[in-house]
Amino acid sequence: MSFVVRVSSACLLIGVILVGRDAECAVQDYIKINTERHNFTEAEKACKTMGFDGLAITNSPEEFAYIVRVTEWLRKFWGLWLALRYNPEVGSVVWDDGTVPAPDMPWITLTGQMPKNPKDHQGGLRKSGVLSLWNESLSRYSICGNRE
């Protein structure tokens, strides 16, 4: 099961038909919350199969707050994969578009440092609504999105 939520106030999705005040409505105005659990790689493939660029990137406090709000009910059960990966070239976690998450994004650090093998870990939104790294083989829900 999955559903699409409104990100743009000008557009609304009804079934598979985009309805809006103008012709500017497009799938880019939406994120898709996939309630089928997958590991990170499978989640990314599922997003692409559904017509999205991949897992969602949240670059602003407003986008992040929106995602936290609309996933609150679902996060009671599992976390959600986002487009966060460890990049060994820069030695940190980056979004799939190459940008570094904003320093004020809420992260959880269980030990105060990166996992022993961060290349095997990807990022997502924990039940508590903060970002975290998990082993990429874990099964989680996911948030799909498009890059502009």
trRosetta pair geometry for C-beta under 8 A, 3 or more apart (Angstrom, degrees):
i j d omega theta_ij theta_ji phi_ij phi_ji
1 35 4.8 -19 81 64 86 122
1 36 7.0 146 36 -50 47 79
2 32 5.7 36 164 172 123 104
2 33 6.3 179 -155 89 79 52
2 34 4.5 -24 -106 -115 124 55
2 35 5.7 -177 -88 15 55 77
2 36 6.8 -53 -53 -3 100 91
2 50 7.4 -56 88 -111 162 155
3 32 7.3 -177 94 -152 28 72
3 33 6.1 -6 60 56 74 94
3 35 7.7 27 4 -13 83 114
4 13 4.8 -2 92 60 125 163
4 30 4.8 10 -173 -178 112 139
4 31 7.4 165 -148 84 69 37
4 32 5.0 -39 -96 -101 77 80
4 33 7.9 166 -98 18 29 70
5 30 6.8 151 66 -151 45 87
5 31 6.3 -13 52 64 94 83
5 32 7.9 160 13 -105 72 33
5 33 6.6 37 -11 -7 113 110
5 70 5.2 72 -160 -166 174 153
6 9 7.2 81 154 -95 123 35
6 11 6.5 178 -138 90 95 73
6 12 5.7 -27 -91 -108 127 61
6 13 6.9 -168 -76 8 75 86
6 29 7.6 -17 -154 141 60 103
6 30 7.1 -56 -114 -104 30 87
7 29 5.4 -173 62 168 98 61
7 30 5.6 176 6 -103 107 33
7 31 6.0 92 -56 -4 128 86
7 63 8.0 18 -150 -124 116 86
7 66 7.0 92 -127 145 79 154
8 11 4.5 44 80 26 113 102
8 20 7.8 0 106 -118 121 131
8 25 7.2 -171 79 -116 139 76
8 29 3.9 -54 2 -158 127 117
8 30 7.8 -75 10 -57 93 60
10 20 5.1 47 143 -161 80 115
10 21 5.2 -91 -158 30 86 105
10 22 6.6 -24 177 28 129 93
10 24 6.7 9 117 74 145 111
10 25 6.7 -150 114 -76 94 89
10 29 7.6 -100 65 -138 90 150
11 18 6.0 -20 -162 -169 114 99
11 19 7.2 140 -157 78 62 44
11 20 4.1 -34 -101 -87 67 121
11 24 7.7 -115 -61 93 114 76
11 25 3.7 136 -112 -120 121 109
11 26 7.9 -93 -103 20 162 36
11 29 4.7 69 47 117 149 159
11 30 7.6 -100 106 -53 130 94
12 18 7.7 145 76 -158 40 54
12 19 5.2 -28 68 70 89 93
12 20 6.7 157 18 -81 66 65
13 16 7.7 -10 -171 -125 100 20
13 17 7.5 148 -158 76 58 42
13 18 5.9 -33 -103 -102 70 63
13 19 7.6 155 -103 22 20 78
13 30 6.3 38 -38 -92 135 148
14 17 5.4 -24 71 66 85 93
14 19 5.6 17 8 0 112 125
18 25 4.3 -180 158 127 121 124
18 26 7.0 32 -154 -94 173 20
18 27 7.5 -114 -68 -63 138 58
18 29 7.9 109 -144 48 128 126
19 25 7.1 23 79 37 14 174
20 23 7.5 162 73 -85 112 13
20 24 6.7 -98 111 60 151 68
20 25 3.6 163 -12 -43 142 128
22 25 7.4 150 77 -20 61 81
25 29 5.9 -68 -148 15 64 151
26 29 5.8 121 62 -7 57 95
27 30 5.8 -69 -164 41 51 109
27 51 6.3 -64 -174 125 168 119
27 52 7.3 -138 151 -91 122 70
27 146 6.3 109 116 -35 89 144
28 146 4.5 -98 -115 82 68 144
28 148 6.3 92 -167 -97 131 77
30 146 7.9 60 64 6 62 110
31 56 5.1 25 -136 -97 120 141
31 67 7.1 -19 73 -100 169 98
31 143 5.6 3 170 -179 123 99
31 144 6.4 158 -170 78 67 54
31 145 4.7 -24 -116 -88 88 92
32 47 7.2 161 65 -128 116 82
32 50 6.2 -114 80 126 167 149
32 52 6.3 -135 22 -49 120 141
32 143 7.2 156 79 -161 46 51
32 144 4.1 -8 58 55 99 110
32 145 7.5 -170 22 -66 70 47
33 70 7.1 -150 -46 127 142 109
33 71 6.3 178 -121 -96 137 94
33 74 6.7 -175 172 -12 135 167
33 80 7.3 -52 -143 -129 90 145
33 141 7.0 15 180 161 84 122
33 142 7.8 171 -155 92 46 43
33 143 5.6 -21 -103 -106 65 75
33 144 7.8 -149 -67 20 19 77
34 38 7.6 -8 118 7 133 115
34 43 6.9 166 73 -147 140 86
34 46 5.9 109 -153 121 165 132
34 47 7.0 -117 -26 -76 142 76
34 50 7.6 -159 -84 -18 120 156
34 141 6.2 174 88 -171 65 75
34 142 4.7 -1 53 62 113 87
34 143 7.3 -165 16 -84 80 24
34 144 6.0 70 -27 -21 111 105
35 74 6.6 -122 -106 -130 99 128
35 141 5.5 -19 -121 -126 42 118
36 46 6.8 -153 75 -150 122 160
36 141 7.5 118 60 -123 28 67
37 78 6.4 -4 -103 104 118 176
37 139 4.2 59 153 164 115 101
37 140 6.0 168 -145 80 86 6
37 141 6.0 -55 -92 -66 68 52
38 41 7.9 -118 152 72 109 50
38 42 3.6 -136 -172 98 118 109
38 43 4.1 167 81 -62 119 71
38 45 8.0 -138 176 49 155 91
38 46 5.8 -176 -24 -10 162 137
38 81 7.6 -60 75 4 89 143
38 139 6.4 -134 141 -141 2 73
38 140 7.2 -46 62 58 51 56
38 142 6.4 -27 47 -21 106 127
39 42 5.1 83 50 18 73 106
39 43 6.8 -135 92 -12 31 93
39 136 6.0 68 173 150 101 66
39 137 5.1 -31 -130 -148 133 33
39 138 6.4 126 -120 63 76 29
39 139 6.0 -53 -65 -85 61 56
39 140 7.8 74 -120 19 28 79
40 43 5.7 -58 -147 33 26 113
40 44 6.5 26 157 -18 63 105
40 81 5.5 161 -115 -128 69 140
40 122 4.3 98 -118 38 154 154
40 134 7.9 169 -56 81 114 99
40 136 4.0 -68 21 -153 132 87
40 137 7.8 -50 11 -52 92 23
40 138 7.9 51 -32 53 86 70
40 140 7.8 27 -71 37 63 114
41 44 5.9 -54 -151 34 30 111
41 45 6.5 28 152 -15 64 107
41 136 6.7 63 -24 164 86 117
42 45 5.6 -55 -148 39 34 112
42 46 6.2 39 153 -24 67 104
43 46 5.6 -51 -147 33 30 113
43 47 6.6 34 153 -21 62 102
43 55 6.4 45 124 -82 106 113
43 81 4.5 98 109 51 165 152
43 140 6.9 -19 -66 74 148 86
43 142 3.8 149 -163 -66 122 152
44 47 5.8 -52 -154 31 32 112
44 48 6.7 27 152 -14 64 106
44 54 5.3 -4 -152 -154 88 93
44 55 5.5 -61 -99 -28 76 100
44 81 7.7 -97 -50 135 73 143
44 83 7.9 98 -107 -105 101 79
44 142 7.9 -142 -55 -154 43 155
45 48 5.7 -58 -150 39 34 109
45 49 6.2 38 152 -23 68 106
46 49 5.6 -52 -147 35 32 115
46 50 6.5 26 154 -15 64 107
46 142 6.9 128 69 54 123 144
46 144 7.5 -114 105 -73 83 125
47 50 5.9 -63 -153 39 30 107
47 52 4.5 -64 172 69 89 120
47 53 7.6 -23 136 73 115 37
47 54 5.3 85 96 -160 135 26
47 55 5.7 -171 -15 -67 164 48
47 142 6.6 -105 -54 127 110 134
47 144 3.5 171 -130 -116 104 108
47 145 7.6 -22 -162 18 135 43
48 51 7.8 98 -177 -34 32 8
48 52 6.5 -95 -85 70 33 66
48 53 7.3 -12 -99 172 77 15
48 54 6.0 5 -61 -87 91 60
50 144 6.1 1 68 -170 131 177
52 144 4.0 138 39 166 167 113
52 145 6.0 98 -168 60 129 10
52 146 5.6 -122 -150 -64 76 73
53 145 6.8 -33 48 104 96 56
53 146 4.7 107 -4 -132 108 53
53 147 4.8 -100 99 7 171 87
54 83 5.8 87 114 -101 111 121
54 96 5.9 -107 91 133 146 176
54 144 7.2 -156 129 -144 21 74
54 145 7.4 -21 77 61 55 66
54 147 7.8 18 33 -25 97 104
55 81 5.6 -83 -127 127 140 98
55 82 5.6 143 154 -173 118 28
55 83 3.9 166 88 -65 97 76
55 96 6.8 134 61 -24 91 140
55 142 6.0 -91 -116 -173 100 113
55 143 6.6 74 -164 76 77 63
55 144 6.3 -83 -115 -109 37 46
55 145 6.8 18 148 27 31 88
56 67 7.2 169 117 -107 147 139
56 82 5.6 -62 73 -138 79 81
56 83 6.0 -157 77 -8 25 103
56 143 4.1 -49 18 119 129 101
56 144 6.1 89 -43 127 88 11
56 145 3.1 89 -107 -12 76 126
57 82 7.2 112 -97 174 35 100
57 83 4.8 -52 -68 57 77 128
57 95 4.5 72 -132 -167 114 130
57 96 6.2 -122 -68 37 116 90
57 97 5.9 -1 -85 -1 169 112
57 99 7.7 90 -170 50 135 114
57 145 6.2 -135 20 83 60 141
57 147 6.8 44 20 -95 130 85
58 63 4.3 -172 -152 118 86 113
58 64 4.6 118 146 -77 135 70
58 67 5.5 -88 -86 -3 146 145
58 82 6.8 -55 3 -151 100 141
59 63 6.3 48 45 38 55 147
59 95 7.2 -38 -82 -43 86 169
59 99 6.7 28 -116 92 109 154
59 102 7.4 107 -171 -32 51 108
60 63 4.7 95 56 8 83 100
60 64 6.8 -151 92 -4 43 87
60 102 7.8 74 -115 -29 28 146
61 64 5.6 -57 -145 40 32 112
61 65 6.1 34 157 -21 67 107
61 102 7.4 -76 -56 71 78 161
61 104 7.2 -19 -82 98 112 120
62 65 5.8 -53 -145 36 28 110
62 66 6.4 31 154 -21 62 106
63 66 5.6 -56 -151 35 31 114
63 67 6.4 28 154 -17 66 105
64 67 5.8 -55 -148 37 32 109
64 68 6.3 33 153 -19 65 106
64 105 6.6 -160 -107 -125 161 92
65 68 5.7 -53 -147 37 31 113
65 69 6.2 32 154 -21 64 108
66 69 5.7 -58 -149 36 29 111
66 70 6.3 10 162 -6 67 110
67 70 6.3 -61 -137 44 28 98
67 71 6.0 7 168 -2 65 119
67 125 6.8 -147 135 -74 117 159
67 143 6.4 24 -146 -132 120 168
68 71 6.5 -75 -142 47 20 97
68 72 6.9 51 155 -66 59 83
68 125 7.2 -159 -94 -156 70 136
68 129 4.6 61 -145 -151 112 109
69 72 6.1 -26 -162 -27 30 113
71 74 5.0 -66 -165 51 71 111
71 75 5.2 75 136 -33 93 104
71 80 6.0 -77 -157 -10 150 149
71 125 6.6 74 93 105 156 149
71 143 7.2 -68 -74 -73 138 123
72 75 6.0 -58 -143 33 25 110
72 76 7.6 42 154 -35 56 90
72 129 7.5 0 -102 -81 75 116
73 76 6.3 -41 -174 2 36 114
74 77 6.4 -64 -176 35 49 103
74 78 7.4 -44 158 54 81 75
74 80 7.0 53 114 -58 124 119
74 141 6.0 -58 163 44 127 173
75 78 7.3 -98 -133 77 40 36
75 79 6.6 33 -134 -107 85 44
75 80 6.9 -73 -87 -14 87 102
75 125 6.8 -76 -101 125 125 105
75 126 7.4 76 -158 124 116 38
75 127 4.8 149 167 -137 88 48
75 128 7.7 -133 159 1 129 17
75 129 6.6 85 142 -66 170 68
76 127 6.8 83 -112 -152 18 103
77 127 7.8 -174 55 -110 22 108
77 141 7.9 78 84 -24 105 125
78 127 7.3 -112 176 -76 9 94
78 139 7.7 -58 -148 114 148 74
78 140 5.4 180 157 -138 117 64
78 141 5.4 132 88 -7 116 94
79 124 5.1 107 145 118 115 123
79 125 5.8 -180 -165 88 87 52
79 126 4.8 -41 -104 -120 123 35
79 127 5.8 -85 -70 -40 77 62
79 132 7.2 -73 -138 52 158 117
79 134 7.1 160 75 -38 146 146
79 140 5.2 -39 83 -139 78 125
79 141 7.3 -162 105 40 33 84
80 124 5.4 -169 93 -173 43 111
80 125 4.7 0 55 51 93 102
80 140 6.0 164 -115 157 22 111
80 141 4.6 -42 -103 87 81 92
80 142 5.7 143 -167 -109 80 21
80 143 5.3 59 156 -23 131 94
81 122 6.7 18 -141 116 102 123
81 123 7.8 110 -152 95 61 43
81 124 4.5 -70 -108 -94 34 123
81 140 5.1 130 -36 88 86 125
81 141 7.3 -160 11 96 75 41
81 142 4.1 -20 53 -110 100 90
81 143 7.2 -162 81 22 57 66
82 123 5.8 -42 64 109 94 89
82 124 5.1 149 9 -117 78 52
82 125 6.0 80 -29 -25 117 88
82 131 7.5 -62 38 -122 140 100
82 142 7.8 169 -66 -153 34 71
82 143 5.9 -1 -96 51 74 110
83 95 5.5 52 105 -163 100 75
83 96 3.9 -67 173 -9 119 115
83 97 7.7 58 126 -12 138 75
83 145 7.3 -97 -17 49 126 111
84 93 5.4 18 -179 177 103 114
84 94 7.4 169 -147 85 62 25
84 95 6.3 -44 -94 -98 62 51
84 96 7.9 -95 -67 -34 22 74
84 101 7.1 4 -114 -51 117 125
84 122 6.1 133 88 178 72 69
84 123 2.6 -33 90 55 133 127
84 124 6.8 -150 39 -48 116 40
84 131 6.9 111 -47 -162 168 120
84 133 7.7 -118 119 -95 122 74
85 93 6.8 169 88 -148 25 71
85 94 6.5 -26 65 62 75 71
85 96 6.7 75 3 -82 113 68
85 122 5.5 -26 -102 -123 64 85
85 123 7.0 -118 -52 10 27 94
86 92 7.4 -130 -143 143 66 19
86 93 5.5 -47 -92 -92 57 68
86 114 7.6 99 -120 -155 131 126
86 118 4.1 163 -128 145 161 100
86 119 5.6 -124 87 -93 127 38
86 121 5.9 65 -21 70 128 83
86 122 7.4 -116 -3 -92 80 45
86 133 7.2 44 -53 -128 108 135
87 90 4.9 28 100 34 116 97
87 91 7.6 -42 91 3 72 19
87 92 6.6 -5 52 67 90 52
87 93 7.3 126 8 -129 80 19
87 94 4.7 5 -9 15 131 119
88 91 6.7 30 -159 -80 38 49
88 118 7.9 151 -82 85 78 104
88 119 6.0 -1 -56 -86 115 109
90 94 6.5 69 54 -43 140 128
90 100 7.7 -126 137 -80 151 110
92 100 6.4 22 105 -126 133 110
93 100 7.7 103 88 -143 59 71
93 101 6.6 -2 102 3 103 116
93 118 7.8 -116 -67 -177 86 124
93 123 5.7 84 -164 -47 137 136
93 133 6.8 -138 -85 -77 139 114
94 98 5.9 -9 162 -154 137 28
94 99 6.4 154 -165 79 92 28
94 100 5.5 -60 -110 -91 81 54
94 101 7.5 -165 -128 -18 34 72
95 98 7.0 -32 75 36 76 21
95 99 4.9 -1 41 62 115 83
95 100 7.6 -161 4 -90 84 8
95 101 6.5 121 -42 -66 93 72
96 147 7.6 -114 93 -68 108 129
97 147 5.7 147 -81 -128 118 131
101 105 4.6 -61 163 21 115 152
101 107 7.9 117 103 -64 147 114
101 131 6.9 -139 -153 89 166 176
102 105 5.0 119 66 -32 81 94
105 131 5.8 17 146 5 114 138
106 129 7.3 26 84 118 142 78
106 130 4.2 -95 126 -124 105 92
106 131 6.4 141 88 12 59 82
107 130 6.1 134 -132 169 10 107
107 131 5.0 -41 -102 73 67 95
107 132 6.9 133 -160 -81 68 51
108 126 6.1 1 8 -3 140 155
108 128 7.0 87 -60 61 138 134
108 130 4.7 108 -35 103 94 132
108 131 7.2 -174 10 79 74 44
108 132 4.8 -16 50 -86 105 106
109 112 5.1 84 137 -93 127 30
109 113 7.2 90 -169 -5 119 24
114 118 4.6 -29 173 -68 120 131
114 133 7.5 28 -146 27 70 162
115 118 5.1 140 57 -81 87 63
115 120 7.5 -96 106 65 138 89
115 121 5.0 117 30 -32 144 150
115 133 6.0 -128 -15 107 117 133
115 135 7.9 168 -156 -72 168 73
117 120 4.6 25 121 17 111 114
117 121 7.2 137 99 -17 67 95
118 121 5.2 -66 -151 39 50 114
118 133 6.8 -36 -138 -173 84 161
120 135 5.9 -7 135 -139 101 76
120 136 5.9 -126 176 11 58 103
120 137 8.0 -17 177 -13 101 94
121 133 4.1 48 155 170 128 113
121 134 6.2 163 -150 78 86 22
121 135 5.9 -56 -98 -91 73 36
121 136 6.4 -166 -119 -35 20 80
122 133 6.9 157 79 -147 15 74
122 134 6.6 -30 63 61 66 74
122 136 4.7 74 -2 -95 109 92
123 131 5.9 9 -173 -173 115 102
123 132 6.8 163 -143 85 73 32
123 133 5.4 -48 -88 -94 71 62
123 134 7.6 128 -113 15 24 75
124 131 7.2 169 92 -144 23 65
124 132 6.6 -29 65 62 67 75
124 134 6.2 -22 27 10 114 118
124 140 5.9 14 -170 142 174 164
124 142 7.8 -88 -122 -112 122 65
125 129 6.7 -8 -175 -137 101 34
125 130 7.5 155 -151 79 62 19
125 131 6.4 -44 -97 -94 54 57
125 132 7.9 102 -136 22 13 83
125 143 7.5 38 10 -6 127 129
126 129 6.9 -55 74 15 75 19
126 130 5.4 -8 39 62 115 70
126 131 7.3 157 -4 -126 90 7
126 132 4.7 54 -49 4 114 129
134 138 5.0 -70 155 35 126 140
134 140 7.1 114 67 -41 161 140
135 138 5.3 106 72 -23 82 99
